């Protein structure tokens, strides 16, 4: 599931506009919640469903600027990525006593094998080599391990919900370092997602403190 989510994301980005991929990936919290309910009978409180729907709407608003461009294959692969991510988080959630981050090695090998068969490798410039080294040796491994560990402590749908922050932070970093100014829709959508997650997080922290006190 991890390997499929990575392949689906890359193939989606390659064949359609980034906005299309992000809109479809934003449905992963809903898919994760439905899988948890159907397979493991894990129900979410109504307030979490409200936050999920608000965040999906906000993140979709951010991506609407690029919606509609690209090959339908990209849309299909983005759907594969969203479903596989939701499935991966649910499987990790189903075994909270096990460290599911170990399976990332097998998923990475699957991705590497498919990429090798696809071919198209090129010699990198020194500048690109530095960025790819930083990405592959530090940022991606840390992100993937943390994502895989998250479902041990909170529902898969909530982990997937937190991943919507990637849309906001990614847009902010691109703005900061590459000078790509977000559209008005992106700013509004980002504000909606960030506000909803902040309120949800505050409520959950208060509930946790009350439970500990009791």
N, C-alpha and C positions, 0 to 999 in steps of 0.2 A: 504493500500500500504506500509506503514511503517512497519507494522507487517510482511508482506510477505517478504519484503527485508531483515529483520533481520533473519527470519526463513530460507530463501533461502541461506543466507550467511553461517549460522551455519551448515545447512545440506550439503551444498556444501563442506565446509572444512572437514566435517566428512567423506564424501564419495569419495573424490578425492584429488589430490595433491593441495597444496596452489597455485602453479603456474597456474594450470588450472582455479581455481576460480578467481584469479587476472586478467588473460587474458580476461576472459568473463566480469568481472565487469568493466574493462577498456572501454568497449563499451558503458557504460551508458551515457556519454556525447552525443554520436551520437544518441542514442535512445531518450534522452531528447530533443535534437534539432529537431528530426523528429516529435515527439509528439507535440511539441510547434508549428511547422509549419503546421501539418495536422489538429490539433484540434483548436488551438487558432490563427492561421494565423500569428504567431510571427516569422518573418524572422531574421536570424542572418547575420551580415556582412561577406563578404568572408574571411576577415582576421581571424575572429573567427573560421570559418570552418577549415582554414589552421592550426591554433593552435591546434584545437581539434584533427585533423588527426595526426599531429606531436606528440602530447602528447600521444595519444593512441598507436602510433607506438613505442615510447620510453618506455612507461610503459609495453607494451607487450614484448619488448626486455628484460626487467628486469625479467619477469616471465617465460621466455622460458626455463630456466634451469630445471624446474620441469614439463614442459608440457608433456602430454601423459600418465601420470600415474593415476590410480584410476578407480573408478566405473563410468559408463556413467550417473548414477543417480546424481552424484555430478555435472556433467556438466549441466544437466537440471536444477537443483536447483540454480546453479550459474546464469543461464540465467533468471530464475524467479527473483532472487535478483536484477540483473541489470535492468530488465524491471520495476519492482516494485519501485525501487529507482527513476528511471527517471519519472515514473508516479506520485510518491509522490511529487517530486520537482515541477512538472508542475502544480499540483493542488494547491500547496502552492503559486506558482507564479500567478495563475489565480485570487487570492483574496489578492492583496497586502495590502489592508486596514485591513485585519483580521490577528490575531495572531494564526497561524497554529500550534504553538508549543504545544497548549493544546491537540491536537489530539494524541500526543505521549503517553499520559496516556492510551488511548484505544488500541493503537498499542502494548504497553508494556503488557497490560492485555491479549491480544490475544496471544502474545509470551509465557507469563507465563502459560496460560491455556494449550497450546499445549505441552509445556515442562513438565507440571505436568502429563498430560496424557501419555507422552512418558516414564515417570519413569526413573529409573537408577540413582537416587540421591545417593550420598555417603557422609559419614562424612568427613569433611575437616580437614586438619592439621591446626594448629594455623597460620603457615606461609601462607598457601593458603588462609585462611580466611581473613587475612589482605589485601592481594592483591585483592581479590574479593570485599572486602568492599570498597577499594579505587576506583576500577573500577566502581562499581555499584552506589556509593554514590556521586562521584565527576566527574570522567573523562567521562564516557558514557553519563550521563545526560547533562553535559555542551556541549559535542560534538553534541549530537542529537538536542538540542535546537538551537544551532548556525546554524546547517545545515538547520533546518526548517525555521529559520528566514531569512536566506540568500536570498531565492527567492523573498522576498518582495522588494529587492533593485536591483538585477541583474537577467538576464535570467536564467532559470533552467539549461540550458546546461552549462552555465559558473560556476554555483555552483557545478555541477557534475564534471566539469573540474578541479576546485580547489581541489576536493577530490582525484584527482590523486596524490597530494602531500603526501597523506597517504602512498602510496607505497614507496616513497623515505624516508620519515621521519621514517616509520616503520622499514625499512631496516637499517637505520642509528642507531636507538635506540637499535635494536637487536645486531648490531655490537658493540655498545658502552657498553651495559650492560651485554650481554650474550656471547660476543666473537665470534659470527658467522660472519665470514668475507664474504662480498658480492662477487659474481663472477664478472669477467671482464664485462660480458654482463650487469649485474645489474648496475655497475658503469657507463657504457656508456649510458644505457637507462635512468638512473637517471639524468645524466648530460643533456640529450636531453630534458626531461620533465621540469626540473628546469629552463633551459635556455629559453625554449619556454614560460613558464608561466611568467618569469621575464620580457621578452620583451613585451608580451601581456599586462601585468599589467602596465608597463611603458607607453605604447601607450594609454591605457584607461585612466590613470591618466592625461596625457597631453590633451586628448580630453575633459575630464571633466573640466579641468581648462579653456580651451578655451571657452567652453560653458558657464561657470560661468562668464567669462570676457565679453562675448558678451551680 
